[in-house]
Amino acid sequence: MDNAALGALTEKLVQFGLTRQEASIYLCLLRNRELSGYEVSKLTGISRSNVYGALAGLVEEGAAYLLEGETNKYTAVLAADFCENRIRQLTRLKQEIVSQAPQIGDNSEGYITISSHRHIMDKIYNMLEHVEYRVYLSMPAEYLERFRTNLEKLVSEGKKVVLLISELPEKEIKGCIIYLTDKNDRQLRLIVDSGYVLTGELTGDVTDSCLYCGQKNFVNVFKESLRNEIKLIELKKEHEYEK
């Protein structure tokens, strides 16, 4: 594994709650079956004092086991097990936080700017989780597959899902109503239950920016624009059929 790939994997482990030093040592343990603190220090170049502190942290975090003996050694918990355990723990914590945290309403009457591709994708997931009746979605084709499970789940629950896309996905997204549009841009347009809109640009960059709004007049204008686009697509299809 080259340095770039190793660095990327380290950053992903940081997202699972490890420090960068712990992540580096965890990867070292994964590459080597059992190691003492001295051996870890020698292989990683990290000082022994820091290594022992990080190893204790890995054991506490559930990423490594201590093998007691004449010389204490450490072995890594399988990556799949460590990740699943952490997800299970975070799910329990989520339930406690949601039940105990102060509840506030959805501040959607104003115009909220959501910046960064990652935060925009998170907002799309959140909005799809709260659909009650219908959703209209238009986005660049390469991002649509990420939401397949969410969209098919909505259809299975009897909710209306309409997609306006420039090309058909390789694999059918079951139950969705699809309109093929001539637009091949980077725009995201999402409307949920005729009440909430998310619109802006999706390029995959941290500079991406979208507007989220539940203001009635804005939503109505947005909805009418989508309705007109669908009518034009239908008229064009009828015209081509008549030919």
C-alpha positions in Angstrom: 0.0 0.0 0.0 1.5 3.3 -1.1 1.8 6.4 1.2 -1.3 8.1 -0.3 -3.5 5.1 0.2 -2.2 4.5 3.7 -2.8 8.2 4.5 -6.4 8.0 3.2 -7.1 4.8 5.2 -5.7 6.5 8.3 -8.1 9.4 7.9 -11.0 7.0 7.6 -10.0 5.3 10.8 -9.9 8.8 12.5 -13.5 9.1 11.4 -14.2 6.0 13.6 -12.8 7.7 16.7 -9.1 6.8 16.6 -6.4 9.4 16.8 -4.0 9.5 13.9 -1.3 7.9 16.0 -3.7 5.1 17.1 -4.8 4.6 13.5 -1.2 4.2 12.4 -0.4 1.7 15.1 -3.7 -0.2 14.4 -2.7 -0.6 10.8 0.7 -1.8 11.9 -1.0 -4.4 14.1 -3.2 -5.5 11.2 -0.1 -6.1 9.0 1.6 -8.1 11.8 -0.1 -10.8 13.8 1.2 -10.1 17.3 3.6 -7.3 18.4 5.0 -6.0 21.6 5.2 -2.3 22.3 8.9 -2.3 21.5 8.2 -4.0 18.1 5.5 -1.5 17.3 7.8 1.4 18.1 10.5 -0.1 15.9 8.2 -0.7 13.0 6.4 2.7 13.1 9.1 5.0 14.3 6.9 6.3 17.1 8.5 6.7 20.5 7.9 3.8 23.0 6.2 6.1 25.5 3.7 7.2 22.9 3.3 3.7 21.6 2.3 2.3 24.9 -0.2 5.1 25.5 -1.7 4.5 22.0 -1.9 0.8 22.5 -3.7 1.2 25.8 -6.1 3.6 23.9 -6.7 1.0 21.2 -7.5 -1.7 23.7 -9.9 0.7 25.4 -11.5 1.7 22.1 -12.0 -2.0 21.2 -9.6 -2.0 18.3 -6.9 -4.3 19.8 -6.5 -7.1 22.4 -3.8 -7.4 25.0 -2.1 -10.8 25.0 -0.6 -11.1 28.5 2.5 -13.2 28.9 6.1 -12.9 29.9 6.2 -10.1 27.3 2.9 -8.4 26.8 1.9 -8.3 23.1 -1.0 -6.8 21.2 -3.1 -8.0 18.3 -5.6 -6.1 16.2 -9.4 -6.7 16.3 -10.5 -7.4 12.7 -11.3 -4.2 10.8 -14.9 -5.4 10.0 -15.6 -6.2 13.7 -14.1 -3.0 15.0 -16.2 -0.9 12.6 -19.4 -2.8 13.3 -18.9 -2.5 17.1 -18.3 1.2 16.8 -21.4 1.6 14.6 -23.5 -0.4 17.1 -22.1 1.8 19.9 -22.9 5.0 18.1 -26.4 3.8 17.2 -27.1 3.3 20.9 -25.6 6.7 21.7 -27.7 8.3 19.0 -30.9 6.9 20.5 -29.9 8.3 23.9 -29.0 11.7 22.5 -32.2 12.0 20.5 -34.4 11.1 23.5 -32.6 13.4 25.9 -31.6 16.4 23.8 -33.8 19.5 23.7 -36.2 19.4 20.7 -36.4 22.3 18.3 -38.6 22.7 15.2 -37.3 22.6 11.7 -36.0 26.1 10.9 -37.1 25.9 7.3 -39.0 29.2 6.9 -35.8 31.0 6.1 -33.2 30.4 3.5 -30.4 28.2 4.8 -27.1 27.8 2.9 -25.5 24.4 3.2 -21.8 24.4 2.1 -19.5 21.5 1.3 -20.3 18.4 -0.8 -20.3 16.1 2.3 -22.8 18.2 4.2 -25.0 18.5 1.2 -25.0 14.7 0.7 -25.9 14.3 4.4 -28.8 16.7 4.0 -30.1 14.7 1.1 -30.0 11.6 3.2 -31.8 13.4 6.0 -34.5 14.7 3.8 -35.2 11.3 2.2 -35.5 9.8 5.6 -38.4 12.2 6.4 -40.5 11.8 3.2 -44.2 11.3 4.1 -45.9 11.4 0.6 -43.7 12.2 -2.4 -40.3 13.3 -3.5 -39.0 14.8 -6.8 -35.2 14.5 -7.3 -32.8 15.7 -10.1 -29.1 15.3 -9.7 -25.9 14.4 -11.6 -26.1 10.8 -12.6 -22.9 9.7 -10.8 -24.4 10.5 -7.4 -27.8 8.9 -7.9 -26.6 5.3 -7.1 -25.7 6.3 -3.5 -29.4 6.9 -2.8 -30.8 3.8 -4.5 -31.6 2.0 -1.2 -33.3 5.1 0.2 -35.4 5.6 -3.0 -36.4 2.0 -3.3 -37.4 2.0 0.4 -39.7 5.0 -0.2 -41.3 3.2 -3.1 -41.8 0.0 -1.0 -43.6 2.2 1.6 -46.0 3.4 -1.1 -44.5 6.8 -1.5 -44.2 8.6 -4.9 -40.6 8.9 -6.2 -40.0 11.0 -9.3 -36.6 11.3 -10.9 -35.5 13.8 -13.5 -32.2 12.5 -14.9 -30.1 12.9 -18.0 -29.4 9.2 -18.4 -30.9 5.9 -17.2 -29.0 4.2 -14.4 -27.3 0.9 -15.3 -29.6 -0.9 -12.9 -33.2 0.0 -12.7 -34.3 1.8 -9.5 -37.4 -0.1 -8.9 -40.7 1.7 -8.8 -39.5 5.2 -9.5 -41.2 7.4 -12.1 -38.4 8.5 -14.4 -38.3 11.5 -16.8 -35.3 11.8 -19.1 -34.2 15.4 -19.3 -31.8 17.1 -21.8 -30.1 18.9 -18.9 -26.7 17.5 -18.3 -25.4 20.0 -15.7 -24.2 19.7 -12.1 -27.5 21.0 -10.5 -29.2 19.3 -7.6 -33.0 19.9 -7.3 -34.9 18.1 -4.5 -38.4 18.7 -3.2 -40.0 16.7 -0.4 -43.8 16.6 0.2 -44.3 20.0 -1.6 -42.9 21.6 1.6 -39.1 21.5 1.5 -36.6 22.3 -1.2 -32.8 21.7 -1.5 -31.2 23.2 -4.6 -27.7 24.1 -5.8 -24.6 22.6 -7.3 -23.0 19.2 -6.9 -19.4 18.8 -8.2 -18.0 16.8 -5.3 -15.9 19.7 -4.0 -15.8 21.4 -0.7 -16.9 24.6 -2.5 -20.3 23.1 -3.4 -23.2 25.1 -2.0 -26.9 24.5 -1.8 -30.0 26.4 -0.6 -32.4 24.7 1.8 -35.8 26.3 2.3 -39.4 25.6 3.4 -40.7 29.1 2.6 -44.1 28.5 1.0 -43.8 31.0 -2.0 -40.3 29.8 -2.8 -41.4 26.1 -2.7 -44.4 26.8 -4.9 -42.3 28.6 -7.6 -39.8 25.7 -7.4 -42.6 23.1 -7.7 -44.2 24.9 -10.7 -40.8 25.0 -12.4 -40.4 21.2 -12.0 -44.0 20.7 -13.2 -43.4 22.7 -16.3 -40.2 20.8 -17.1 -42.0 17.5 -16.8 -44.8 18.8 -19.1 -42.2 19.8 -21.7 -40.5 16.3 -21.5 -43.9 14.6 -22.0 -44.8 16.9 -24.9 -41.5 16.2 -26.6 -41.9 12.5 -26.1 -45.4 12.6 -27.6 -44.1 14.6 -30.6 -41.3 12.1 -31.2 -43.8 9.2 -30.9 -46.1 10.9 -33.5 -43.1 11.1 -36.0 
